[in-house]
Amino acid sequence: MFFGYCDQCLKVLVHGRDEPFVCNQCPYEFFVCNKCIAHMPRQHPSMHTFSKSEWHNVAFKLAHDLKHFGILCDGCGTKSFGGTRHRCQRCDTSFDLCEKCIGITPKNHTFKIISNPYLRACNHKLLAQRVLEVIYPSLVDSNSYALATTPTDTVYIAKSSLPNAGLGVFASRRIARFSYFGPYVGYKRSVDLIHGASSYAWNVLDKSGNVMYYIDAVDPKNSNWLRFVNCPNNFAQRNLMSLVYHGDIFYLSIRNIEVGEELLVYYGDAYAEKLGIDTKQFQ
């Protein structure tokens, strides 16, 4: 069984096999595996420290205590018992024992441990997320991965309506106000390397307004369709705003966006000034 994955390489972390490390300063849980911990001084804010985490042991206990609803222990008669469930593979009818009774049963039974359905569902969700983030890119041209992530039932990619802006994102259906998109995918870089950030980078701030790291979507092989959302030339064009949630960047629609309208989010004063945009109208 497993309970999560490394936030750096997306490796699945398995209980009893992996030793995850957790950041002591991040306001949300940021876990890395024992291989990625060596890269954290340059891939994560250098002032942050890591310690070995006992989170997987806690998760294991929580999973262990889940109830097997509707299952009757044929040893002690307890219904919907917690802990480990053992089912006989020889019996034609269901014969289950709780972990307390497994050591006092006849020897003519052969038992198999049955995982809790809820735990399997949680695992499947994590597996699905891993497929989307790791396996799916190998099924498409790596140079087209960012394009391939486009949810075409909602938006489409085409030439931007803004001059010299390259590609842009347009609504393929009416997008209601307060709809959100994300997270923004890219390389997470240490603040020490911020001077090398591209025009596709967003700063992630802590509660005090200090930059913890930045997310750079410069590489189309390691980003998603949100990298194609452009910056508006004036305040009236703006229909999205950026926000930080649990250390990730999301876009929120601040008004209804009609079919065929380009999605535009303000990148910030520093980027706007480079484009010659009057930043006062966005303040």
N, C-alpha and C positions, 0 to 999 in steps of 0.2 A: 504494500500500500504506500501511497505518497500523499503529501499534503501541500505541495507548492512547487515553485520553481525559482531558479536563480534570476534575479532582476537584470543581470548583466548578459549572460549567455543563454538564458531560458531553459537551462538544463532542469529536468524534473528532479526534485529532491526527494529521496526515498528514506523513510524511517529506518534507522539501524544501519544505513549504509553511508549516508552523507552527513557532514558536519557543517551546517550553514552558519554564516556569520551575519550579524545584524548591525546596521549603522546606529551609533549611540546618539547622533545629533539630528538625523532626519525626522521631521514631524510625522512621517508615516513610516510604515514598516518597509525597510529596504534590505532585502536579503541577497547574499551572494554565496556561491559555493566555494569549496576550499581551493579550487583552481583559480577562480577569478579574484580572490582576496588579494593576491599578489599584484594585480593591476590597479587596485583602487587608488593608490597615491596619485596616479595621473589620469584616471578615468572618473574619479569622484572628487568632490571638494577636499583639498589636501588637509584642511583643518579638522575634518571629520575622522573619528576613530571607530573601529569595529571591535566587537567582542563575540565570542562563541555564543550561539543562541540555543536555548532549550525549548524553542517554540515547537519543534517537532515532537518532543516528549509530551508537551502539554496537549498538542493536537492528537497524539496517539491515545492519551488518557480520555480525551473527549470522545474520540471514535470508539474506544473500548467500552465506554459507558452508555452508548446509544442502545435504546431498547429494540429488541426484535419483536415488533408489534404483531400480535395474533399468533405467535409461536408458543406452543406448550412444551415445557420440559417434561419428558416422559420418565424422568427419574424422581424429581421432587414435586412435580405438578405445578410449578410456577409458570404463569402465563405472562408473555411479553417481558421476558427476562433480559437483563443487561449482560455485558461482557461477551465472551466468545461463545458462539453457537456451534455445536458439533452435530452433524447429521450422519446417520449410518448409511453406507453405500450398499449394504447387502439386503436390508429390509425392503420388501415390496411397498409397504406403506411408510409414511413419514415417521421417522423415529429420531427425535432430537433430544439433546442433553445440553444443559448449561455447563459452565466451566466447573461448578462445584460438584456436579454429579459424574463428570467424565471419568474420574478415577475409581468409581465404585460400581461399574457396570460389568455385565458378563463379557467374557473374552471372545465370544463368537460374533461380535460386532466390529465392523471396520468403519472408522469415523473420518469425516472430512470437515474441515473448518469452513463455515459458510459466512461470507462477508455480509455486513449489514447493507441492505439495498440503498440506504441514504448515503453511506460512505462511497459506494460504487458510483452513485449519481454525481457526487462531488468530484470524484476522480475523473469521470467522463467529461465533466465540464472543463476541468483543467487540461485534459487531453485535447479537447476540441480547440481550446485556446492555443495550445502548443502547435496543433496542425496548422491553424491560420497563420501563426507567427513564424514558424520554422519550416514546415513541410511544404506549404502552399507555394512559397517563392520558387521552389525547385521545379514546380509544374509549369511555370510560365517563363518566358524570356526574362532573365534577371534584369536586363536594362529596361523592361517594361513593367516591372513589378509594381511601382507606385501607381501607374495607370490601371493595372489589373485589379487594384483594390477598390476602384471606384464603385460605389453602390448605384448602379445605373438606373434603378427604379426611382431614385431621388435626384441625382445630379448627373451631369455628363461633362466631359472635358472637350474644349474647343478653343479656337483662337480667341484671345481676350478682346473685350470691347475697348480696353485701354490701349493707347498707342505704345508700341514697343514693349509690351508686357509679356509677349510670348503666349503660352497657353493659359487658360482660365477655367474656372468651374462655374457651370450654369445649372439652374434648377430645371429638372425634367418634370417636376410636379410642383404644385403650390406647397411651400414650406411655411408652416405656421410659426408665429412668434414664440420664442422660448424653446424652440427645438435646439438640440445640441449635437455636435459632431466631435468625434475623437476616440481615443487620444491622438495627439499629433505625434507621429512616429519619426524617430531619427536617432542619431548617435547622442548619448548623454556624455557631455564633456565637462571636465573640471573648470571652475572659474579661472584657474591659472592660465588656461589656454584660450580665454575669451577673445583675445586680440586676433586669433586665427579663425574666428567664427565667420560663416558665410552669411549671405543675405537671407538664407532659409532658417536661421537660428532664432529661437525664443529663449529669453532668460527665465529661469524659474527662481522666484524669490521666496524667502522664508517669511515668517510672520512679522519680522522686524524690517522687512523691505530690502534685505541683503541678498545678493545673488548667490544661490547655492551651487548651481550648475546651469548649463544651457543645453537645449535639445536642438541639434542641427540636422535638418532634412536635406542637406546638399546632395547626398547620394541617392539616386532613384532606386538603387538596389536595396536600400535599407531605410525606406520611408514609405509613406502612403499618399493618397490623393490629396490630402490637406495641404501638401507642399505647393499645389497649383493655385491655391486661393490667393488672389492678388490684393495689393493695398490700394484703397480708393484715392482718387485725386482731390476729392472734396468731401465735406462732411455729409452732404445729401446722399452720396453714393453708398455710404457705409451701411451694411445690413447685418454684420456680425461683430461680436466682440470676443476677445480671448479671455480665458480665465484659467486659474490653476486649481486643480482638485487632486489631492493626494499625490502631489509631485508631478502630475502630468498636465499638459496643455489641452484644453478643449475650446471649441468655438460654439458660441451661443447666438442664435438669431435674435436680434433686438426688434425686429418687426416682421410682418409677413413678407415673404419673398415669392414673387409671382413666377410662373412658368417662363423660361427663357431669360430670366434676369441673372446677371452674374453675381456670384457670392463674393463679397469684399470685406476684408477685416483690416483695421488700422494696425500697422506694424509698430508704431511708436515714432516719437519725434526724430530720433537719430536717423532712422531709415528714410522717413519722409523728407527730411532736410536734404539728403543726398539726391532725392528725386526733384528737388525744387518745389515741394509742396508747402503751402502756408500752414504751419503747424498750429497757429493760434486758434483756428476754427475747430480743432479737435480737443481743445482744452476746456 
